Amino acid sequence: MTIDRATLLKPLAAKTERVDLPEFGPDAFVIVHGMNAREKNDHDASMMNRKYTGLDPAKVKTQKERLVICCARDENGQPILQPDDVEAVGNWPADVLNRVFDVANRLSGGTGDKNAAKNSEETGDE
């Protein structure tokens, strides 16, 4: 069945997922909010250098932190973190950052490491 224009132009609710963070307390959690296409484009563009001729190596080094900052929300859907929090988020244990990043990346249409895992299965590499 073909969808009509009016249906295609209706806004869709963002995907969200709760991520428990026991490292911050016994009941601590964050709601990870998937980005819409415009937010994802803005996030990806923020990795570019000032002339938009390539990636900014300093920003690429903190891409996980930047995605977590964009997607971490409270129970009311409001952002919890600010762009200035990159360094603090980067000081989290890697497993904690990766736990939140993996969900944010998946909900925002990222491919994650699926391709790397698939390639390592196909080649026998680990």
Residue pairs with C-beta under 8 A, 6 or more apart in sequence:
14 33
14 34
14 35
14 36
14 107
15 33
15 34
15 107
16 31
16 32
16 33
16 34
16 73
16 77
16 107
17 31
17 32
17 103
17 107
18 29
18 30
18 31
18 32
19 29
19 30
19 31
19 32
19 99
19 100
19 103
20 28
20 29
21 28
21 29
21 30
21 96
21 99
21 100
22 28
23 92
23 93
23 96
30 72
30 73
30 74
30 80
30 100
31 72
31 73
31 74
31 75
31 77
32 71
32 72
32 73
32 100
32 103
32 104
32 107
33 71
33 72
33 73
33 77
33 107
34 71
34 104
34 107
34 108
34 109
35 43
35 70
35 71
35 107
35 108
35 109
39 70
39 108
40 108
40 109
43 66
43 67
43 70
43 108
45 52
46 59
46 66
47 55
47 56
47 59
47 60
47 63
47 66
48 54
48 55
48 56
49 55
49 56
50 56
59 66
62 86
62 90
64 97
64 98
64 101
65 85
65 86
65 89
65 90
65 97
66 83
66 86
67 101
67 104
67 105
67 108
67 110
68 81
68 89
68 97
68 100
68 101
68 104
69 79
69 81
69 82
69 83
69 85
69 86
69 89
70 79
70 104
71 100
71 103
71 104
71 107
71 108
72 79
72 80
72 81
72 100
72 104
73 79
73 80
74 80
81 89
89 97
90 97
102 112
104 110
105 112
106 112
119 125
120 126
